[in-house]
Amino acid sequence: MIDFSLTDEQKALQEMAHEFAEKEMRPNAAKYDKGEEFAWDVINKAFEVGLITCELPEELGGGGLSHLDAVILSEELAWGCAGMYTTIMASSLAFTPIMLFGTDEQKKKFLTPFTEKSSLAAFCLTEREAGSDAGSLKTKAIKDGDEYVINGSKCFVTNGGVAELMSVFALTDPGKGTRGMSAFVVPADTPGIVIGKEEDKMGHRASNTCELFFEDVRVPAENLLAKEGMGFIIAMRTLDCTRAPVGAGGVGVARAAMEHAIEYARTRIQFGKPIALFQDISFRIAQMAAEINAARFMVWNAAWRLDNGLPVGKESAMAKFYASDIGMKTTNSALEIFGGYGYMKDYPMEKLMRDAKLLQIYEGTNSIQRMVVSREVIGPIKK
């Protein structure tokens, strides 16, 4: 039986997240969009209400949220500020490999501290020559006794300059390609980790993004997740779980843009009447509403499948590319409703458009998502 209703607990979660976004994120969004300082005051408050660790298991002190709960929450946070949402979401991204493949001892050791004090984590996969082609990474982790020695670099690392823990992917057997990739949990204060420049981004400027260098970084062998050679599988399984929240971010940004456009169209007078009464404007808003609803249901479906142990590679990729595309399309259309005012920083539209763009790019570009979907839909073809 299909049921689109939210439980009382989910409604309360949605309300709490929306209130936090409205009272803590939105009033500070323009300040932190300047990119001059990190939003620690907002992040610390997010920790206090359980938003940073909401997906960690209850037995570790986390919120124990389901995947569906998480995307409901993510939409509200992205509605508040996509940059701050990305900071929170990126920590969950880094936690996920440990939750999926870590031993009980690893989970307790590495994840419990995040429930005790406000801190962040980072997911370290992308490199300058290994973006969409994650299998081409060059960072190595060579076994030396009961340790691994990591050498290499990572780029576009969200939270890289402010994290206390990192999930790092490196080659333990470079000759085997993706089958030689492994995953490690690395404390950020480990000697040899050098923080590079912080990126000056177009959008999501409230988040920290930087390059990291690993110079003879020694990690205990017990920090290896699963076993050697499992890294690529761990990365892909992780992204299957986290692409739905990225889609939810697209829905949140799109919804914010539509709401601003409606408010403006109802009060902007041209030719003697509110522009909301013009067919072109009203039809644009109707299209936005329909596409946002469709995107939300795709995101919810992917999350529901995860919660029910069903295959989700295709559905999570669909949710990610469709919802983030709708985020971009909606912000563009909403900005046009504002006309010249939409292009000015005095209004919220230009920030929403800048923020929407990144959702189409990170955690696998939308072209890669379409490749994932097409391969599954079309199936193998004999040459």
N, C-alpha and C positions, 0 to 999 in steps of 0.2 A: 504494500500500500504506500502510495506517495504522500508525503506530508511536508508542506513547506512552512509550517508554523514553528516558531521558536519556543523553547521551554521557558518557564518563568526564570530559571537561572540564566539562560542565555539573554533574555531581555534585560535582566539586571546587569549582566556583564556589558551589554551594549550601551546601556544608560550610563554606567560608570565610566566606560571608555570615552563616550561622547562628552560627558561632563568634564573629564580631564582634558580632552582635546580643546574644548571650548574655553576653559578657564585658565589652563596652564600653557598650552601650545600656541594657540592662535594669537594671544596677546604678545607673545615673544617671537613670533615667526619672522617679522620684518627685522628685528634686532639681530637675530642669529643668521638670517639670510645674508647679512653683510660678510659673513665668513671670517670675522676678526677674532672671535672667541668661541669656545665650545660651550654647548648648552648644558653644563653640568647641573645647574640649579633645577632645570626641568627634568633631567635624567634622574637626579636624586629623588625628586618627588615621584617620578614614575616607579622607581624601586620601592618606595614606601607604600605605594598602593598595589604592588605586586605585578606590575606590567613587564618588568625585565625578565622575571623568572616564571611567568605564567604558564609556560609550556613544560617546565621541568616537573618530574614526577612528584607527587605529594609526599612520598616516603623520603625524598631528599629535601623537603621543605618548600617545593615549588607549588604552583597552582594546579598542576595536573590537568590543564585544559586539553580538550580534544582538538583535532585539526579544524573541525567546523567552528568551534569556539574561537580558535585563533584567527580565522579569517574574518569573523564578525568583528572581533576586536581590531584587527588590522585596518579594516575599512574606516573605522572611526578615527584611528590615530592618523592615517594618511589624510583624512578630511581636515584634521587639525593642522598638520605641517608634515609634508612628505619627507623633509630632511630629518626631522626628529624621529619620525616613524622608521626611517631607514636605519638609524642608529640602534633602535630597539630591535628591529627585525634582524639586523646583521648579527646581533648577539645570539639570537635563536638559531640562525644559520650555523654559527660556529658550534653551538651546543648539539645540534642534530647528529653529526657523526658519532659523537660520544654516546648519545642516547640510543642510537641505532646499533652500534657495534662495540661499545665499550663494555668491559666486564663490570660486575657489581662494584668491585674495588675501585676501578677507574672512575665510574660515575660518582661514587661517594667522595673520592679524593678531589676530583676536578670540578664537579658541579655544585656540591654542597656549599662551598665558600661563596658562591654567587647569591645564595639565599640569605646570607648572613650580613653582607654589606654591599653597598652600591658599587658595582663594577661592571665592566663590559668585556666582550670576547670578540675575536676576529677570525674570519674564514680565509685561509691563505691558499688559493689555488691558482689564480690568474698570474701569468707572466707576460713580459713584453712580446714574446714570440709564441705565446700559448694562451690565446684568448678563447675564441670560439672553439679552437682546436686544442682542447684541454690535454689531449694525449701527447702533445708536443712539448710538455714542460721539460726544463733542463735542470732544475734544482735537484741535487743528489743528497741521499742520506746513506752513508757508508758505515757498515757495522764495524765497530772497533771494541772488541771485548764485550762487555755488558752495556755498551753505549752505541748510539748512532751519532755520526758527525755530519751535520747538515751544512751544505754550502750552496748558495744560489741567491736568487732574489724573487720577490713577488711585487706586483704592481696593482694599483686600483684597490687597495685593501681597505674596506670600510672598517672604521674603528682601529685601524692599524697603529695609529699614534697614541691611542688612549686605552687600548686593551690591556687586560691583565693575563689573558690566556688566549692561545691561538691553536686552531686546527690547521696543521700544515701538511701539504701533500708534496712528496718528493720521490725520486727514483731510488729504490734500493738495488735494482738490477737494471741499469741503463740499457743493456742489450736486448731487453724484452719489451721495450715500448710500454704500452699501457699495462701490460701484464707484470711489469716491473715497478709499478707505482705503488707506494704505501702511504699510510696516513698516520700522523703523530699528533699527540697533544703536547704543546710546548708552552710553558710559562713565559710570559713576555719579558720577565727580568732575567732570563737565561743569558749568560755572557755570550757575546758575539752577535746578538741581534741589534742591528743598527737601523734606526728610523730615518728614512729619506725625507724628501720634501713633501709637504702637504699640498695636494693638488688644488688648484684654483678653479673650481668647477662652475659650469653654467647654471646648474640647479642643484637641489639637495645640499645647499651650502651650509645648512646647520649641522650636517654630518661631517665626520673626519674621514678623509680618504688620503692615503699616502703610499709610498713605496717602502718596502722592507728589504733589508739585506741580511743574509745569514752567512756569517763568517766563522767557520769552525765551531758551530753551535753544537754542543754536546748534550744529547738527550738520553736519559736512561732507556734501555730496551723495553722496560715495562710500560713506557709511554706509547708504544706501538699499538694501534687499534687493529683488532682482529689478528691478521697475520700478514707477512710480507706478500706483496703482489695484489692485495685487496683494495688498494687505494682508489683505482678508477671506479670500481663498483661502489665503494663507499661514497665517492663524490657524486656519482649519478643517482644513487638512492637518496642521498641527501637533497639534491636539487629537485627530485620528484616530490619531496615533502614540502619544499619551501617555495615552489613556483606559484602555488595557489595564493599564499599570502602576498606575493608580488602583484598578482592579478587583483587581489582585494585592495591593494594600494592604488591601482589604476581606477578602481570603482570609487574609492574615497575621494581622489583628486577630481574625477569627473563630476561626482555629486556636488562637491564644493563649487566647482565652476558653474554648474547648472543653477545652483541656488543663488549665486551672485548674479547670474544673468537674469534670472526671473525677477529678483528684487529690483535690479536696475531697469528692466523693461517695463515694470509696473509703474515706475515713477518718472521715467524719462519722457518728456513731452516733445513731440515733433508733429508739425502740421495740425496742432490743436488737440492731440489726444496721445495717451500713453502708447509707446511703440509696441507694447505687448499686444495691442489690438490689430497690428498689421499682420497679415497672413504669413508673410515670409518669416517674421520673428516667432510667431506662435507655432508655426510648423517646425521651425528649427528646434524649439524647446521640446515639442512633442517627440521629435526624433531622438533628442538627447535622452529623454526619459525612457523611451523604449529600449535603446541600446544599453543604457546603464543597467536596467533591469535584466536584460539578457546576459550581460557580462557578470552580474552578481550571481545569477543562477548557475552559470558555468563554473564560477569559483566555488560556490557551495557544493556543486556536484563533485568536483575534484576532491574537495576536503572530505565530503561524506564517504567517497570511495576509499580514501586513505583510512578513515576511521573504521571501515568495515572490511579491511584487508583485501580489497579488490585491486586488480591491476590499474595503474593510474598514470603510466608514462604519457600516453596520448592525451588523456583528459587534463592533466596538469599543464602540459605544453599548450593545449588549446586555451585553457583558462588564462594562462600567462600572456600569450600573444594577443588574444582577443580583447581582454580587459584592459591591457596597457595601451593597445591601439585605440580603444574607445576613450581612454583617458586623454590621449593626445588629440584625437578628433574633437572631443567635447570642449577641451580648453581652447582650441583654435576657433571653434564656432562661437563659443561664449565670448571670447575676446572681440570677435567681429561685431557682436551685438553691442558691446561697449563703444565701438567705433574708435576714434582717436584716444579717448580716455583709457581704453583697455591697454594701450601701449605704454602708458605712464606708470611709474612706480608708486604713484599716489593711490592706485587701485590694485586690487589683488590679482588681476588676471595675468599679468606678465610673469609673475612668480609661479602661478599654477601651470602655465604653459612650459616654463623652463623645467619645473619639477616633473611634469608628465613625460618629458622626452627620455629621461634616464630610465624610467620603468620599462621602456621598449628595448633597452640595451643590457642592463645588468642581469645577472643570473641566467645568462644565455640569451643572446640577441633574439629578436622575434623571427629572424630568418632561420636561425637554428631550430627554434620551436616548430616552425613550419616544416622543416626537414624531418624532425622527429615524427610529426603527425603524418606526413606524406608517406614515409617509409612503412608506418604501421597500417595506414589505410590502403595503400596500393599493394603492399606485400611484395615478396620476392619476384623478380622478373628474370626469366631465362635469357641469357645473352646469346 
